[in-house]
């Protein structure tokens, strides 16, 4: 992730949504979501539109189907863990989520066993950088101050990194990574704000999804694939795996509210049509990370489930490019779907701006 994107996320985590008017003009109903991990003041209340409720119901069904017939994953990656983290509660949970993602992805599309993945887990920049160097991996980190702030997929997405110090303690755009933070004891998960726990839980799975995507297209970068698709897919795969991993403690609807609706106050920051988030340029505010998951959720729920998404992952037809792959699988253009998603998101935005 780029520094601006990371801190759009962390800088907005604690914002409280203040809205002026009534939601009676919208079709839907209010629901409550209770964070299953971490601290919170009260259950989170949200007005879900009728179509949103339908999407959430369909997604719940797709998630249940994804758990049938799972087998141990073949490609589990090679893990490099900083000494002292063997009993890390947060690392344990990240690994549980990644393990489920590995199984689900391999169920839908076999394995990508030949795609080498090294996973580096650390609390210190010195360990992370020494491990990258030992792997011959020297990524350009200029956009993040020459540091791995949280999660990253680097070096052709063959190397995944999770900096637990960043996940645990970075909460402001100008907050530096210091040796003091690196030495601070890891807090218990139930003692941390639930929004930080959400960020940590999905971080490594998000990067694994990027690596799987790279393997699916034989390492090539598809320049015509919109940024909202790239980040929306990775975020939704991570979300699916978090819910699957902790299904006994929360529903997909809870996660939808906590992660897609209330994780940040996106309605003001991200108010352009989806097509404006095809490229990562100055002024997009990292909105591909927030609009993308909402759009991909709609795509999965109402247009063929997870199997179609995986098929698009792996077509990589260089003659027709991503737009052609999309039409081949979904029978509609990316522009037609963006219009559908814009209408869907506009109703959710209206619900967020009403009370």
C-alpha positions as CSV (number, residue, x, y, z in Angstrom):
1,X,0.0,0.0,0.0
2,X,1.1,3.6,-0.6
3,X,1.5,5.9,2.4
4,X,-1.4,8.1,1.4
5,X,-3.7,5.1,1.2
6,X,-2.6,3.6,4.5
7,X,-3.1,6.8,6.4
8,X,-6.4,7.6,4.7
9,X,-7.4,4.4,6.4
10,X,-5.8,5.0,9.8
11,X,-6.4,8.7,9.9
12,X,-10.2,8.2,9.5
13,X,-10.7,5.2,11.7
14,X,-12.0,7.1,14.7
15,X,-14.3,9.5,12.9
16,X,-17.9,9.5,14.0
17,X,-20.5,9.7,11.3
18,X,-22.8,12.7,12.0
19,X,-25.8,12.8,9.7
20,X,-28.6,15.4,9.4
21,X,-31.9,13.9,8.2
22,X,-34.2,10.9,8.2
23,X,-33.9,7.7,6.2
24,X,-37.6,7.2,5.8
25,X,-37.4,7.9,2.0
26,X,-35.2,4.9,1.5
27,X,-36.4,1.3,1.4
28,X,-34.6,-0.8,4.0
29,X,-34.2,-1.1,7.7
30,X,-31.9,-0.4,10.6
31,X,-29.7,-3.1,12.0
32,X,-27.1,-3.5,14.7
33,X,-23.6,-5.0,14.4
34,X,-21.6,-6.0,17.4
35,X,-17.8,-6.1,16.9
36,X,-16.7,-9.7,17.7
37,X,-13.2,-8.6,18.7
38,X,-11.6,-5.6,20.3
39,X,-13.1,-2.7,22.3
40,X,-16.1,-0.6,21.4
41,X,-18.5,1.8,23.1
42,X,-21.8,0.4,21.8
43,X,-23.1,-1.8,18.9
44,X,-22.8,-0.1,15.5
45,X,-26.1,1.0,14.1
46,X,-26.6,1.2,10.3
47,X,-29.5,1.6,7.9
48,X,-29.2,-1.0,5.2
49,X,-31.1,-0.5,1.9
50,X,-33.3,-3.2,0.5
51,X,-30.9,-4.0,-2.2
52,X,-28.0,-4.0,0.2
53,X,-29.8,-6.5,2.5
54,X,-30.3,-8.7,-0.6
55,X,-26.6,-8.5,-1.5
56,X,-25.6,-9.3,2.1
57,X,-27.9,-12.3,2.1
58,X,-26.6,-13.6,-1.2
59,X,-23.0,-13.1,0.0
60,X,-23.7,-15.1,3.1
61,X,-24.9,-18.0,0.9
62,X,-21.8,-17.7,-1.3
63,X,-19.6,-17.9,1.8
64,X,-21.3,-21.0,3.1
65,X,-20.8,-22.7,-0.2
66,X,-17.1,-21.7,-0.3
67,X,-16.5,-23.7,2.9
68,X,-17.8,-27.0,1.5
69,X,-15.2,-29.6,0.6
70,X,-12.1,-27.6,1.6
71,X,-8.8,-29.5,1.6
72,X,-5.4,-28.5,3.0
73,X,-3.7,-25.9,0.8
74,X,-0.8,-27.0,-1.3
75,X,0.9,-23.6,-1.6
76,X,1.2,-22.3,1.9
77,X,4.3,-20.1,1.3
78,X,7.6,-20.1,3.0
79,X,7.4,-18.2,6.3
80,X,10.1,-16.1,7.9
81,X,9.1,-15.0,11.4
82,X,11.0,-12.7,13.6
83,X,12.2,-14.5,16.8
84,X,10.0,-13.6,19.7
85,X,6.7,-13.7,17.7
86,X,6.1,-17.4,18.0
87,X,3.3,-16.7,20.5
88,X,1.9,-13.5,18.9
89,X,-1.9,-13.6,19.1
90,X,-2.2,-11.2,16.2
91,X,0.1,-13.3,14.0
92,X,-1.8,-16.4,14.9
93,X,-5.1,-14.7,13.8
94,X,-3.5,-13.4,10.6
95,X,-2.3,-16.9,9.8
96,X,-5.7,-18.4,10.4
97,X,-7.3,-16.0,8.0
98,X,-4.6,-16.6,5.3
99,X,-5.0,-20.4,5.8
100,X,-8.7,-20.2,5.0
101,X,-8.0,-18.0,2.0
102,X,-5.5,-20.4,0.7
103,X,-8.0,-23.3,0.9
104,X,-10.8,-21.4,-0.7
105,X,-8.7,-20.1,-3.6
106,X,-7.3,-23.5,-4.3
107,X,-10.8,-25.1,-4.1
108,X,-12.0,-22.8,-6.9
109,X,-9.0,-23.0,-9.1
110,X,-6.7,-25.8,-8.2
111,X,-3.3,-24.7,-7.0
112,X,-0.6,-22.3,-8.0
113,X,2.1,-24.4,-6.4
114,X,4.8,-23.2,-8.8
115,X,4.3,-19.6,-7.7
116,X,7.0,-19.0,-5.0
117,X,5.7,-17.0,-2.1
118,X,7.9,-15.9,0.9
119,X,6.0,-14.4,3.8
120,X,8.0,-12.2,6.2
121,X,6.5,-11.4,9.6
122,X,8.3,-8.9,11.8
123,X,8.1,-6.2,14.4
124,X,11.3,-4.4,13.4
125,X,12.4,-2.8,10.1
126,X,15.8,-4.3,10.6
127,X,14.5,-7.8,10.5
128,X,12.1,-7.2,7.7
129,X,14.7,-5.6,5.5
130,X,17.4,-8.2,6.3
131,X,15.0,-10.9,5.2
132,X,14.1,-9.1,2.0
133,X,17.8,-8.7,1.3
134,X,18.4,-12.4,1.9
135,X,15.7,-13.2,-0.7
136,X,17.3,-10.8,-3.2
137,X,14.2,-8.5,-2.9
138,X,14.9,-4.8,-3.0
139,X,11.6,-3.0,-3.6
140,X,11.2,0.7,-4.1
141,X,9.8,2.0,-0.8
142,X,10.2,5.7,-1.5
143,X,6.5,6.3,-1.3
144,X,6.4,5.0,2.3
145,X,9.5,6.7,3.7
146,X,11.7,3.7,2.9
147,X,9.8,1.5,5.4
148,X,7.3,-1.3,5.3
149,X,4.5,0.4,7.3
150,X,2.0,-2.5,7.5
151,X,1.3,-5.0,4.8
152,X,3.0,-5.2,1.4
153,X,3.3,-7.5,-1.6
154,X,6.6,-6.7,-3.3
155,X,9.2,-8.0,-5.7
156,X,6.7,-9.2,-8.3
157,X,4.3,-10.1,-5.5
158,X,6.5,-13.1,-4.6
159,X,7.3,-11.6,-1.2
160,X,4.6,-10.7,1.3
161,X,5.3,-8.7,4.4
162,X,3.4,-8.1,7.6
163,X,4.8,-5.4,9.9
164,X,3.0,-6.1,13.1
165,X,4.3,-2.9,14.8
166,X,2.5,-0.9,12.1
167,X,-0.7,-2.9,12.3
168,X,-0.8,-2.6,16.1
169,X,0.3,1.0,16.7
170,X,0.2,3.3,13.7
171,X,-2.9,5.5,14.0
172,X,-2.0,8.9,12.5
173,X,-0.5,10.1,9.2
174,X,2.5,11.8,10.7
175,X,3.3,9.1,13.3
176,X,6.8,7.7,12.7
177,X,7.8,4.1,13.2
178,X,10.3,4.2,16.1
179,X,12.4,1.7,18.1
180,X,10.1,2.5,21.0
181,X,7.1,1.3,19.1
182,X,9.0,-1.7,17.9
183,X,9.8,-2.7,21.5
184,X,6.3,-2.0,22.9
185,X,4.6,-5.2,24.1
186,X,1.9,-6.6,21.9
187,X,-1.5,-5.8,23.4
188,X,-4.2,-8.4,23.7
189,X,-6.7,-8.4,20.8
190,X,-9.6,-7.8,23.1
191,X,-8.0,-4.7,24.5
192,X,-7.5,-2.9,21.2
193,X,-10.1,-0.8,19.4
194,X,-12.0,-3.1,17.1
195,X,-11.2,-1.0,14.0
196,X,-7.5,-1.6,14.5
197,X,-8.3,-5.3,14.9
198,X,-10.2,-5.3,11.6
199,X,-7.2,-3.7,9.9
200,X,-4.8,-6.3,11.3
201,X,-7.0,-9.3,10.6
202,X,-7.4,-8.7,6.9
203,X,-3.9,-7.2,6.2
204,X,-1.9,-10.3,5.2
205,X,-4.8,-12.0,3.5
206,X,-5.2,-8.9,1.3
207,X,-1.6,-9.3,0.2
208,X,-1.9,-13.0,-0.4
209,X,-4.9,-12.3,-2.7
210,X,-2.7,-9.9,-4.7
211,X,0.0,-12.6,-5.0
212,X,-2.7,-15.1,-6.2
213,X,-3.8,-12.6,-8.7
214,X,-0.3,-12.1,-10.0
215,X,0.1,-15.9,-10.4
216,X,-3.2,-16.1,-12.2
217,X,-2.0,-13.7,-14.9
218,X,1.5,-15.3,-15.0
219,X,3.1,-12.3,-13.3
220,X,2.0,-9.9,-15.9
221,X,0.5,-6.5,-15.0
222,X,-2.8,-5.9,-16.7
223,X,-2.7,-2.2,-17.3
224,X,-6.4,-2.1,-18.4
225,X,-7.6,-3.6,-15.1
226,X,-9.1,-0.8,-13.0
227,X,-7.5,0.0,-9.7
228,X,-10.9,-0.4,-8.0
229,X,-11.0,-4.0,-9.4
230,X,-7.4,-4.8,-8.1
231,X,-8.0,-3.5,-4.6
232,X,-11.7,-4.5,-4.5
233,X,-10.8,-8.1,-5.2
234,X,-8.0,-8.2,-2.7
235,X,-10.2,-6.6,0.0
236,X,-13.2,-8.9,-0.7
237,X,-11.1,-12.0,-0.7
238,X,-9.7,-10.9,2.7
239,X,-13.1,-10.1,4.0
240,X,-14.5,-13.5,2.9
241,X,-11.7,-15.2,4.7
242,X,-12.1,-13.2,7.9
243,X,-15.8,-14.1,8.1
244,X,-15.1,-17.7,7.2
245,X,-12.5,-18.0,9.9
246,X,-14.6,-16.4,12.7
247,X,-18.1,-17.5,11.5
248,X,-19.0,-18.7,14.9
249,X,-18.6,-15.2,16.3
250,X,-20.0,-12.9,13.6
251,X,-22.1,-12.9,10.5
252,X,-21.2,-11.6,7.1
253,X,-23.8,-8.8,7.7
254,X,-21.9,-7.7,10.8
255,X,-18.6,-7.6,8.8
256,X,-20.3,-5.7,5.9
257,X,-21.4,-3.0,8.3
258,X,-18.1,-2.8,10.3
259,X,-15.7,-3.0,7.3
260,X,-17.5,-1.7,4.3
261,X,-19.9,0.8,5.8
262,X,-18.3,2.1,9.0
263,X,-14.6,1.4,8.7
264,X,-14.0,5.0,7.4
265,X,-16.2,7.9,6.6
266,X,-16.0,7.4,2.9
267,X,-19.1,9.1,1.7
268,X,-17.5,12.6,1.5
269,X,-14.0,11.4,0.6
270,X,-15.1,9.0,-2.2
271,X,-18.1,10.6,-4.0
272,X,-17.1,10.2,-7.7
273,X,-18.4,7.7,-10.2
274,X,-16.5,4.3,-10.1
275,X,-14.8,5.0,-13.4
276,X,-12.9,7.8,-11.7
277,X,-11.1,5.2,-9.6
278,X,-9.7,3.1,-12.5
279,X,-6.3,4.8,-12.1
280,X,-4.4,5.6,-9.0
281,X,-3.7,9.4,-9.4
282,X,-3.5,12.3,-7.1
283,X,-6.9,13.3,-5.8
284,X,-8.4,9.8,-5.7
285,X,-7.7,9.6,-2.0
286,X,-7.2,5.9,-2.0
287,X,-10.9,5.4,-2.7
288,X,-10.3,2.4,-4.8
289,X,-9.8,0.6,-1.4
290,X,-13.3,1.6,-0.3
291,X,-15.4,1.8,-3.5
292,X,-13.8,-1.3,-4.9
293,X,-15.0,-3.7,-2.2
294,X,-18.5,-2.4,-2.4
295,X,-18.6,-2.9,-6.1
296,X,-16.9,-6.3,-6.0
297,X,-19.4,-7.4,-3.3
298,X,-22.2,-6.5,-5.7
299,X,-20.5,-8.3,-8.5
300,X,-20.1,-11.5,-6.5
301,X,-23.5,-11.5,-5.0
302,X,-25.6,-10.8,-8.1
303,X,-23.4,-12.0,-11.0
304,X,-22.3,-15.5,-10.6
305,X,-20.6,-15.8,-7.2
306,X,-17.0,-16.5,-6.5
307,X,-16.5,-18.9,-9.4
308,X,-16.9,-16.1,-12.0
309,X,-14.4,-13.9,-10.1
310,X,-11.9,-16.6,-10.1
311,X,-12.5,-17.2,-13.8
312,X,-11.7,-13.5,-14.5
313,X,-8.6,-13.9,-12.3
314,X,-7.2,-16.6,-14.6
315,X,-8.3,-15.8,-18.2
316,X,-5.5,-13.2,-18.8
317,X,-6.2,-13.3,-22.6
318,X,-3.6,-10.8,-23.9
319,X,-5.5,-10.5,-27.2
320,X,-8.6,-9.1,-25.6
321,X,-7.2,-7.7,-22.3
322,X,-9.1,-7.3,-19.1
323,X,-12.1,-5.6,-20.6
324,X,-12.6,-8.5,-23.0
325,X,-12.1,-11.0,-20.2
326,X,-14.8,-9.2,-18.2
327,X,-17.3,-9.3,-21.1
328,X,-16.5,-13.0,-21.8
329,X,-17.3,-14.0,-18.2
330,X,-20.1,-11.6,-17.3
331,X,-21.8,-10.8,-20.6
332,X,-21.6,-7.1,-20.0
333,X,-18.9,-4.4,-20.3
334,X,-17.0,-3.0,-17.4
335,X,-18.8,0.3,-18.1
336,X,-22.2,-1.3,-17.8
337,X,-21.3,-2.8,-14.5
338,X,-19.8,0.4,-13.2
339,X,-23.1,2.1,-13.9
340,X,-24.9,-0.6,-12.0
341,X,-22.5,-0.3,-9.1
342,X,-22.7,3.5,-9.0
343,X,-26.5,3.2,-8.5
344,X,-26.0,0.7,-5.8
345,X,-23.4,2.7,-4.0
346,X,-25.4,5.9,-4.4
347,X,-28.2,4.4,-2.3
348,X,-25.7,3.3,0.4
349,X,-24.2,6.8,0.4
350,X,-27.7,8.2,0.9
351,X,-28.3,5.8,3.8
352,X,-25.0,6.9,5.3
353,X,-26.0,10.6,5.0
354,X,-29.4,10.1,6.6
355,X,-30.5,9.2,10.1
